[in-house]
Amino acid sequence: MTLVDRYLQNVRLFLPRRQQDDIINELADDLQSQIQDREMELGRSLEAGEVSDILRRCGRPVVVASRFLPHQHLIGPVFFPIY
């Protein structure tokens, strides 16, 4: 299992079940594109540390997954003026 696969597996843990496959496929395509672009720049395959740097720039899996979750409010917009 590659670093990218493990990263995507961790992101999947925090996603709603209905949307997991679509979001993971989208993220996998984006990451693969970033890796290929970097490989083209360097003219060689990336080493594990370089792939790890790309994943770090994307963010922690829980943070990445939270971008796809609905926003939750402690006090909803309807009640906020009263609060």
Backbone as a chain_set.jsonl record, in Angstrom:
{"seq": "MTLVDRYLQNVRLFLPRRQQDDIINELADDLQSQIQDREMELGRSLEAGEVSDILRRCGRPVVVASRFLPHQHLIGPVFFPIY", "coords": {"N": [[0.852, -1.177, 0.0], [0.591, 2.178, -0.852], [1.813, 5.456, 0.177], [-0.034, 7.378, -0.597], [-2.363, 5.852, -0.879], [-2.767, 5.046, 1.794], [-3.159, 7.544, 2.961], [-5.537, 8.387, 1.669], [-7.23, 6.407, 2.609], [-7.334, 7.072, 5.313], [-8.586, 9.584, 5.146], [-11.058, 8.772, 4.215], [-12.22, 7.618, 6.492], [-13.411, 9.71, 7.89], [-15.466, 10.662, 6.38], [-18.892, 11.024, 5.192], [-20.759, 8.058, 4.592], [-22.274, 7.816, 2.185], [-21.065, 9.55, 0.385], [-18.43, 8.856, 0.218], [-17.027, 7.321, -1.833], [-17.147, 8.958, -4.154], [-15.857, 11.329, -3.3], [-13.331, 10.379, -2.499], [-12.384, 9.372, -4.938], [-12.197, 11.755, -6.376], [-10.282, 13.152, -4.824], [-8.119, 11.371, -5.096], [-7.585, 11.557, -7.839], [-6.802, 14.246, -7.963], [-4.51, 14.259, -6.29], [-2.901, 12.443, -7.708], [-2.531, 13.882, -10.04], [-1.06, 16.087, -9.062], [1.26, 14.744, -8.268], [2.168, 13.688, -10.707], [2.65, 16.075, -12.109], [4.757, 17.125, -10.608], [6.656, 15.129, -10.998], [7.112, 15.449, -13.706], [8.289, 17.969, -13.717], [10.683, 17.412, -12.383], [11.693, 15.343, -13.872], [11.861, 12.676, -13.194], [10.853, 9.817, -11.174], [9.061, 10.341, -8.132], [10.395, 10.295, -4.833], [9.643, 8.654, -1.698], [9.661, 10.551, 0.397], [9.218, 12.929, -0.977], [6.66, 12.543, -1.994], [5.358, 12.409, 0.409], [5.659, 15.064, 1.253], [3.932, 16.378, -0.518], [1.489, 15.333, 0.35], [1.437, 16.346, 2.942], [1.143, 19.067, 2.424], [-1.443, 19.07, 1.493], [-2.931, 18.645, 3.771], [-4.041, 17.509, 7.039], [-5.757, 14.37, 7.261], [-8.3, 14.472, 8.62], [-8.907, 17.165, 8.5], [-9.02, 17.621, 5.767], [-11.2, 15.979, 5.112], [-13.182, 17.314, 6.544], [-13.75, 19.505, 5.009], [-15.599, 18.638, 3.22], [-17.823, 18.059, 4.64], [-21.112, 18.86, 5.903], [-21.726, 22.116, 7.213], [-21.899, 22.653, 10.652], [-23.725, 24.139, 13.255], [-23.46, 25.49, 16.49], [-25.274, 27.184, 17.62], [-27.979, 27.783, 15.722], [-28.566, 29.68, 12.641], [-31.135, 30.748, 12.69], [-31.804, 31.124, 15.382], [-29.742, 32.696, 16.313], [-29.897, 35.623, 16.3], [-31.607, 36.06, 18.493], [-30.176, 34.988, 20.555]], "CA": [[0.0, 0.0, 0.0], [1.415, 3.377, -0.969], [1.483, 6.565, 1.081], [-1.273, 8.012, -1.075], [-3.466, 4.949, -0.522], [-2.994, 5.14, 3.246], [-3.713, 8.879, 3.204], [-6.932, 8.372, 1.232], [-7.953, 5.528, 3.525], [-7.579, 7.852, 6.525], [-9.597, 10.601, 4.835], [-12.341, 8.051, 4.086], [-12.77, 7.349, 7.823], [-14.125, 10.874, 8.403], [-16.461, 11.104, 5.397], [-20.188, 10.335, 5.214], [-20.718, 6.84, 3.77], [-22.869, 8.004, 0.852], [-20.214, 10.362, -0.476], [-17.043, 8.427, 0.33], [-16.401, 6.906, -3.088], [-16.994, 10.111, -5.044], [-14.854, 12.247, -2.759], [-12.027, 9.718, -2.547], [-11.959, 9.35, -6.341], [-11.809, 13.125, -6.716], [-9.0, 13.431, -4.15], [-7.088, 10.526, -5.694], [-7.243, 12.165, -9.125], [-6.071, 15.483, -7.687], [-3.181, 13.91, -5.793], [-2.144, 11.839, -8.806], [-2.168, 14.985, -10.927], [0.03, 16.825, -8.423], [2.45, 13.895, -8.302], [2.638, 13.643, -12.091], [3.214, 17.387, -12.435], [6.059, 17.243, -9.943], [7.559, 14.21, -11.685], [7.462, 16.068, -14.991], [9.236, 19.049, -13.416], [11.966, 16.84, -11.983], [12.156, 14.394, -14.879], [12.07, 11.363, -12.564], [9.817, 9.424, -10.219], [9.232, 10.94, -6.812], [10.735, 9.428, -3.708], [8.597, 8.637, -0.662], [9.682, 11.821, 1.119], [8.622, 13.96, -1.829], [5.215, 12.281, -1.993], [4.92, 12.791, 1.751], [5.562, 16.526, 1.27], [2.692, 16.739, -1.22], [0.375, 14.982, 1.235], [1.437, 17.308, 4.059], [0.578, 20.325, 1.938], [-2.897, 18.903, 1.362], [-3.485, 18.774, 5.112], [-4.359, 16.291, 7.793], [-6.956, 13.713, 6.72], [-9.533, 14.934, 9.25], [-9.164, 18.516, 8.008], [-9.432, 17.466, 4.368], [-12.564, 15.439, 5.127], [-14.122, 18.301, 7.086], [-14.132, 20.426, 3.928], [-16.705, 18.042, 2.482], [-18.938, 17.822, 5.559], [-21.981, 20.028, 6.067], [-21.374, 22.971, 8.343], [-22.777, 22.492, 11.802], [-23.72, 25.304, 14.128], [-23.847, 25.271, 17.87], [-26.527, 27.946, 17.654], [-28.329, 27.947, 14.31], [-28.784, 31.036, 12.154], [-32.473, 31.223, 13.043], [-31.825, 31.523, 16.788], [-28.608, 33.531, 16.677], [-30.272, 36.986, 16.69], [-32.216, 36.036, 19.825], [-29.117, 34.656, 21.483]], "C": [[0.904, 1.249, 0.0], [0.999, 4.425, 0.058], [0.163, 7.212, 0.69], [-2.472, 7.153, -0.706], [-3.795, 5.029, 0.965], [-3.62, 6.485, 3.611], [-5.206, 8.896, 2.846], [-7.794, 7.491, 2.139], [-8.274, 6.265, 4.828], [-8.605, 8.95, 6.299], [-10.979, 9.952, 4.815], [-13.006, 7.817, 5.44], [-13.663, 8.482, 8.333], [-15.221, 11.374, 7.465], [-17.789, 10.379, 5.583], [-20.174, 9.166, 4.215], [-21.218, 7.05, 2.343], [-21.919, 8.7, -0.113], [-18.769, 9.876, -0.531], [-16.379, 8.136, -1.018], [-16.153, 8.09, -4.018], [-15.874, 11.039, -4.576], [-13.458, 11.641, -2.842], [-11.514, 9.658, -3.983], [-11.481, 10.726, -6.789], [-10.454, 13.477, -6.099], [-7.862, 12.631, -4.761], [-6.638, 11.102, -7.036], [-6.414, 13.422, -8.929], [-4.649, 15.188, -7.218], [-2.304, 13.313, -6.896], [-1.682, 12.903, -9.79], [-1.005, 15.795, -10.358], [1.346, 16.041, -8.484], [3.028, 13.852, -9.719], [3.256, 14.965, -12.516], [4.609, 17.544, -11.845], [7.088, 16.323, -10.596], [8.01, 14.775, -13.028], [8.482, 17.184, -14.784], [10.633, 18.498, -13.146], [12.55, 15.885, -13.017], [12.467, 13.019, -14.32], [10.893, 11.054, -11.653], [10.114, 10.055, -8.866], [9.614, 9.884, -5.787], [9.642, 9.553, -2.653], [8.533, 9.952, 0.1], [9.043, 12.95, 0.334], [7.103, 13.784, -1.928], [4.633, 12.698, -0.647], [4.767, 14.312, 1.871], [4.282, 17.009, 0.585], [1.489, 16.473, -0.326], [0.295, 15.935, 2.424], [0.831, 18.638, 3.642], [-0.936, 20.248, 1.776], [-3.584, 19.054, 2.714], [-3.75, 17.437, 5.762], [-5.655, 15.695, 7.255], [-8.266, 14.222, 7.324], [-9.905, 16.333, 8.747], [-9.644, 18.464, 6.557], [-10.878, 16.97, 4.306], [-13.57, 16.476, 5.605], [-14.553, 19.321, 6.042], [-15.347, 19.931, 3.161], [-17.926, 17.774, 3.36], [-19.834, 19.05, 5.622], [-21.563, 20.82, 7.298], [-22.395, 22.791, 9.457], [-22.617, 23.7, 12.708], [-24.106, 24.897, 15.536], [-25.182, 25.964, 18.124], [-26.853, 28.269, 16.213], [-28.595, 29.39, 13.932], [-30.146, 31.601, 12.542], [-32.496, 31.78, 14.461], [-30.703, 32.483, 17.193], [-28.998, 34.957, 17.031], [-30.873, 37.055, 18.098], [-31.147, 35.8, 20.887], [-28.313, 35.912, 21.803]], "O": [[1.86, 1.336, 0.771], [-0.032, 4.295, 0.719], [-0.653, 7.551, 1.546], [-3.495, 7.678, -0.266], [-4.964, 5.075, 1.347], [-4.503, 6.556, 4.466], [-6.033, 9.365, 3.628], [-8.956, 7.806, 2.397], [-9.36, 6.101, 5.384], [-9.418, 9.219, 7.184], [-11.946, 10.511, 5.332], [-14.234, 7.818, 5.528], [-14.575, 8.239, 9.123], [-15.839, 12.404, 7.733], [-17.818, 9.25, 6.073], [-19.632, 9.292, 3.118], [-20.64, 6.514, 1.397], [-21.976, 8.452, -1.318], [-17.963, 10.443, -1.268], [-15.297, 8.647, -1.305], [-15.076, 8.212, -4.601], [-15.045, 11.475, -5.375], [-12.506, 12.326, -3.216], [-10.325, 9.873, -4.219], [-10.48, 10.846, -7.496], [-9.585, 14.033, -6.771], [-6.758, 13.151, -4.928], [-5.443, 11.129, -7.333], [-5.435, 13.643, -9.642], [-3.695, 15.8, -7.697], [-1.12, 13.634, -7.004], [-0.57, 12.832, -10.312], [-0.075, 16.148, -11.083], [2.409, 16.614, -8.721], [4.24, 13.967, -9.903], [4.275, 14.98, -13.207], [5.523, 18.036, -12.506], [8.255, 16.69, -10.734], [9.159, 14.596, -13.431], [9.42, 17.333, -15.568], [11.632, 19.042, -13.616], [13.758, 15.646, -13.037], [13.253, 12.273, -14.906], [10.047, 11.91, -11.393], [11.27, 10.272, -8.505], [9.2, 8.728, -5.877], [8.813, 10.461, -2.715], [7.44, 10.42, 0.419], [8.401, 13.828, 0.91], [6.358, 14.764, -1.945], [3.545, 13.27, -0.58], [3.839, 14.789, 2.525], [3.631, 17.94, 1.059], [0.574, 17.292, -0.251], [-0.799, 16.29, 2.863], [0.096, 19.263, 4.407], [-1.628, 21.257, 1.909], [-4.711, 19.545, 2.783], [-3.691, 16.384, 5.127], [-6.551, 16.429, 6.84], [-9.248, 14.385, 6.601], [-11.085, 16.644, 8.588], [-10.568, 19.183, 6.175], [-11.683, 17.489, 3.532], [-14.699, 16.51, 5.116], [-15.61, 19.937, 6.176], [-16.047, 20.719, 2.524], [-18.953, 17.309, 2.866], [-19.363, 20.168, 5.416], [-21.106, 20.257, 8.293], [-23.602, 22.782, 9.219], [-21.514, 24.213, 12.899], [-24.98, 24.053, 15.734], [-26.086, 25.411, 18.751], [-26.083, 28.959, 15.545], [-28.824, 30.232, 14.801], [-30.288, 32.813, 12.705], [-33.139, 32.799, 14.715], [-30.719, 33.022, 18.3], [-28.464, 35.482, 18.009], [-30.653, 38.034, 18.811], [-31.217, 36.352, 21.985], [-27.359, 35.854, 22.578]]}, "num_chains": 1, "name": "protein.A"}
